Structures are given as structure tokens and as C-alpha cells.
């Protein structure tokens, strides 16, 4: 329903296999939804994905952009 903290929690659940099967692409999908809505936790996690963590290809520029968005919010 668009609640970004819930989307982050869903993403983290998939990231670590908490109550659901571990699935990095599903984790990224949920976390990206939150990040695009301006959720700083989602943006920080997207920076990690784009830095090459969790099996995602490295995208240094995208990683920096997501990290900056999160940092700009404190």
C-alpha cells in the first residue's frame, strides 16, 4: 500500500530469509520501492546493493547517488 518502512522491512526479510525464502532480487525490489519514495533506510540499502553487495553488479555512480540521498536526510 506504499508504506515505505514496511517495504524496507519486507526487503530485509527477503535479504536475510526471515520468514520467507532468501531472495536478493525480491529484496532489492522491495527496498527500491521504499528508496524511490525517499525512505533513507531504503536509500542506504540501495547504496549497498549498487556497491556490489548481495550479488548485485557494481554500479559505483548509483551507489554514491543513493548514499548521498540518504545522507542528505541525516
DRENPA-3360 file (N, C-alpha, C; in nm, 2 decimals, always signed):
BEGIN
1 = XXXXXXXX = +0.08/-0.12/+0.00/+0.00/+0.00/+0.00/+0.08/+0.13/+0.00 ~ +0.22/+0.11/-0.02/+0.30/+0.23/-0.03/+0.36/+0.27/+0.09 ~ +0.36/+0.20/+0.20/+0.42/+0.24/+0.33/+0.56/+0.20/+0.33 ~ +0.65/+0.30/+0.31/+0.79/+0.27/+0.28/+0.86/+0.20/+0.40 ~ +0.84/+0.23/+0.53/+0.90/+0.15/+0.63/+0.87/+0.00/+0.62 ~ +0.75/-0.03/+0.58/+0.71/-0.17/+0.57/+0.78/-0.23/+0.45 ~ +0.79/-0.15/+0.34/+0.87/-0.20/+0.22/+1.01/-0.24/+0.26 ~ +1.07/-0.15/+0.34/+1.21/-0.18/+0.38/+1.21/-0.31/+0.46;
9 = XXXXXXXX = +1.12/-0.33/+0.55/+1.11/-0.45/+0.63/+1.09/-0.57/+0.55 ~ +1.01/-0.56/+0.45/+0.99/-0.67/+0.36/+1.12/-0.71/+0.28 ~ +1.19/-0.60/+0.24/+1.31/-0.62/+0.17/+1.42/-0.69/+0.26 ~ +1.43/-0.64/+0.38/+1.52/-0.70/+0.47/+1.49/-0.85/+0.50 ~ +1.36/-0.88/+0.51/+1.31/-1.02/+0.53/+1.36/-1.10/+0.42 ~ +1.35/-1.06/+0.30/+1.39/-1.14/+0.18/+1.55/-1.14/+0.18 ~ +1.61/-1.04/+0.22/+1.75/-1.03/+0.22/+1.82/-1.14/+0.31 ~ +1.76/-1.16/+0.42/+1.81/-1.25/+0.52/+1.73/-1.38/+0.54;
17 = XXXXXXXX = +1.63/-1.39/+0.46/+1.54/-1.51/+0.47/+1.47/-1.53/+0.60 ~ +1.42/-1.42/+0.65/+1.35/-1.42/+0.77/+1.20/-1.44/+0.75 ~ +1.15/-1.56/+0.76/+1.01/-1.59/+0.74/+0.97/-1.61/+0.60 ~ +1.06/-1.58/+0.51/+1.04/-1.60/+0.36/+1.17/-1.66/+0.31 ~ +1.17/-1.72/+0.19/+1.29/-1.77/+0.13/+1.39/-1.65/+0.10 ~ +1.52/-1.67/+0.12/+1.62/-1.57/+0.09/+1.61/-1.55/-0.06 ~ +1.59/-1.42/-0.10/+1.58/-1.39/-0.24/+1.63/-1.25/-0.26 ~ +1.75/-1.23/-0.31/+1.81/-1.10/-0.33/+1.74/-1.01/-0.43;
25 = XXXXXXXX = +1.69/-1.07/-0.54/+1.62/-0.98/-0.63/+1.48/-0.93/-0.58 ~ +1.42/-1.02/-0.50/+1.29/-0.97/-0.43/+1.32/-0.87/-0.33 ~ +1.43/-0.89/-0.25/+1.47/-0.79/-0.15/+1.50/-0.66/-0.22 ~ +1.57/-0.66/-0.33/+1.60/-0.53/-0.40/+1.48/-0.47/-0.45 ~ +1.38/-0.54/-0.50/+1.26/-0.49/-0.55/+1.18/-0.41/-0.44 ~ +1.17/-0.47/-0.32/+1.10/-0.40/-0.21/+1.18/-0.28/-0.16 ~ +1.31/-0.30/-0.15/+1.39/-0.19/-0.10/+1.39/-0.07/-0.19 ~ +1.39/-0.10/-0.32/+1.39/+0.01/-0.42/+1.26/+0.09/-0.42;
33 = XXXXXXXX = +1.15/+0.02/-0.39/+1.02/+0.09/-0.38/+1.03/+0.19/-0.27 ~ +1.09/+0.15/-0.15/+1.10/+0.25/-0.04/+1.20/+0.36/-0.07 ~ +1.31/+0.32/-0.13/+1.41/+0.42/-0.17/+1.36/+0.53/-0.26 ~ +1.28/+0.49/-0.36/+1.22/+0.58/-0.45/+1.12/+0.68/-0.39 ~ +1.06/+0.64/-0.28/+0.97/+0.72/-0.20/+1.04/+0.81/-0.11 ~ +1.18/+0.81/-0.10/+1.25/+0.89/-0.02/+1.29/+0.84/+0.12 ~ +1.27/+0.71/+0.14/+1.30/+0.65/+0.27/+1.45/+0.63/+0.28 ~ +1.51/+0.70/+0.38/+1.66/+0.70/+0.39/+1.71/+0.56/+0.42;
41 = XXXXXXXX = +1.64/+0.47/+0.49/+1.69/+0.34/+0.51/+1.69/+0.26/+0.38 ~ +1.59/+0.28/+0.30/+1.58/+0.21/+0.17/+1.69/+0.27/+0.08 ~ +1.72/+0.40/+0.09/+1.82/+0.46/+0.01/+1.96/+0.40/+0.05 ~ +1.98/+0.39/+0.18/+2.11/+0.34/+0.22/+2.13/+0.19/+0.18 ~ +2.03/+0.11/+0.19/+2.03/-0.03/+0.15/+2.05/-0.03/-0.01 ~ +1.99/+0.05/-0.08/+2.01/+0.06/-0.23/+2.16/+0.09/-0.26 ~ +2.22/+0.18/-0.18/+2.36/+0.21/-0.20/+2.44/+0.09/-0.18 ~ +2.41/+0.00/-0.08/+2.48/-0.12/-0.06/+2.46/-0.22/-0.18;
49 = XXXXXXXX = +2.34/-0.23/-0.23/+2.32/-0.32/-0.34/+2.40/-0.27/-0.46 ~ +2.40/-0.14/-0.49/+2.47/-0.09/-0.60/+2.63/-0.08/-0.58 ~ +2.67/-0.10/-0.46/+2.81/-0.11/-0.43/+2.86/-0.25/-0.46 ~ +2.77/-0.34/-0.49/+2.81/-0.48/-0.53/+2.78/-0.58/-0.42 ~ +2.71/-0.54/-0.32/+2.67/-0.64/-0.21/+2.55/-0.72/-0.26 ~ +2.53/-0.83/-0.20/+2.41/-0.91/-0.22/+2.40/-0.96/-0.36 ~ +2.51/-0.98/-0.43/+2.51/-1.04/-0.56/+2.47/-0.94/-0.67 ~ +2.45/-0.82/-0.64/+2.41/-0.72/-0.74/+2.54/-0.67/-0.81;
57 = XXXXXXXX = +2.53/-0.64/-0.94/+2.65/-0.59/-1.01/+2.69/-0.45/-0.96 ~ +2.82/-0.42/-0.96/+2.86/-0.29/-0.90/+2.82/-0.18/-1.00 ~ +2.76/-0.08/-0.94/+2.73/+0.04/-1.00/+2.77/+0.16/-0.91 ~ +2.90/+0.20/-0.92/+2.95/+0.29/-0.83/+2.88/+0.43/-0.83 ~ +2.84/+0.48/-0.94/+2.78/+0.61/-0.95/+2.64/+0.60/-0.88 ~ +2.57/+0.49/-0.91/+2.43/+0.47/-0.85/+2.45/+0.46/-0.70 ~ +2.55/+0.38/-0.66/+2.57/+0.36/-0.51/+2.60/+0.50/-0.45 ~ +2.68/+0.58/-0.51/+2.71/+0.71/-0.45/+2.58/+0.80/-0.44;
65 = XXXXXXXX = +2.50/+0.79/-0.55/+2.38/+0.87/-0.56/+2.28/+0.83/-0.45 ~ +2.26/+0.70/-0.43/+2.17/+0.66/-0.32/+2.22/+0.69/-0.18 ~ +2.35/+0.67/-0.16/+2.41/+0.71/-0.03/+2.40/+0.86/+0.00 ~ +2.42/+0.94/-0.11/+2.41/+1.09/-0.09/+2.26/+1.12/-0.05 ~ +2.17/+1.06/-0.12/+2.03/+1.09/-0.08/+1.99/+1.06/+0.06 ~ +2.04/+0.94/+0.11/+2.02/+0.91/+0.25/+2.10/+1.00/+0.34 ~ +2.22/+1.03/+0.31/+2.30/+1.12/+0.39/+2.24/+1.26/+0.40 ~ +2.18/+1.31/+0.29/+2.12/+1.44/+0.29/+2.01/+1.45/+0.39;
73 = XX = +1.95/+1.34/+0.42/+1.84/+1.34/+0.52/+1.88/+1.31/+0.66 ~ +2.01/+1.30/+0.68/+2.07/+1.28/+0.81/+2.09/+1.14/+0.85;
% end
